[in-house]
């Protein structure tokens, strides 16, 4: 009986440790996505400024990159929302 209790305590401790590591991973992934959103947004602003200044003379590659960045930002924002939902769940179920 004592051995079983010690075993269960060890398993619980390991599960708590794994859960804590998972929470840290989720938080660091969310932070990384936020940094990417900032970097892509800055790049998008610069390209949009170029487009505004050059008008119809804007290189088509600039227009394509703006669209690619918009698509990537949409994906990153969806990923961030998903991670924040998971993070809220983890906070509630500590």
C-alpha positions in Angstrom: 0.0 0.0 0.0 2.8 2.4 0.9 4.6 1.6 -2.4 1.5 2.3 -4.4 1.0 5.6 -2.7 4.7 6.6 -3.3 4.3 5.5 -6.9 1.1 7.6 -7.4 2.8 10.6 -5.8 5.8 10.2 -8.2 3.4 9.9 -11.2 1.5 13.0 -10.0 4.7 15.0 -9.6 5.9 14.0 -13.1 2.5 15.0 -14.6 2.7 18.4 -12.8 6.2 18.9 -14.2 5.1 18.0 -17.7 2.0 20.2 -17.5 4.2 23.1 -16.3 6.6 22.6 -19.2 3.7 22.5 -21.6 2.3 25.8 -20.2 5.8 27.4 -20.7 5.9 26.2 -24.2 2.4 27.6 -25.0 3.5 31.0 -23.5 6.8 31.1 -25.4 5.0 30.2 -28.7 2.5 33.0 -28.1 5.3 35.5 -27.5 7.1 34.3 -30.7 3.9 34.8 -32.7 3.4 38.3 -31.3 7.0 39.2 -32.3 6.4 37.9 -35.8 3.1 39.9 -36.1 5.0 43.0 -35.1 7.8 42.4 -37.6 5.5 41.6 -40.5 3.3 44.6 -39.7 6.3 46.9 -39.8 7.4 45.4 -43.1 3.8 45.8 -44.5 3.7 49.4 -43.4 7.0 50.2 -45.3 5.8 48.5 -48.4 2.4 50.2 -48.3 4.2 53.5 -47.9 6.3 52.7 -51.0 3.2 51.8 -52.9 1.5 55.1 -51.8 4.5 57.1 -52.9 5.0 55.4 -56.3 1.4 54.7 -57.2 1.1 52.9 -60.5 4.9 52.8 -60.8 5.1 50.4 -57.9 7.0 47.2 -58.7 4.6 44.3 -58.9 6.8 42.3 -56.5 6.1 44.9 -53.8 2.3 44.5 -54.4 2.7 40.7 -54.2 4.7 40.9 -51.0 2.1 43.1 -49.4 -0.6 40.5 -50.2 1.7 37.7 -49.0 2.2 39.6 -45.7 -1.5 40.1 -45.3 -2.1 36.4 -45.7 0.7 35.5 -43.2 -0.6 38.1 -40.7 -4.1 36.6 -40.9 -2.7 33.1 -40.3 -0.5 34.3 -37.4 -3.5 36.1 -35.8 -5.6 32.9 -36.0 -2.8 30.9 -34.5 -2.4 33.5 -31.7 -6.1 33.3 -30.9 -5.9 29.5 -30.7 -2.9 29.6 -28.4 -4.5 32.2 -26.2 -7.6 30.0 -25.9 -5.4 27.1 -24.9 -3.5 29.3 -22.5 -6.8 30.5 -20.8 -7.8 26.8 -20.5 -4.5 25.9 -18.9 -4.8 28.8 -16.4 -8.2 27.7 -15.4 -7.1 24.1 -15.0 -3.9 24.4 -13.0 
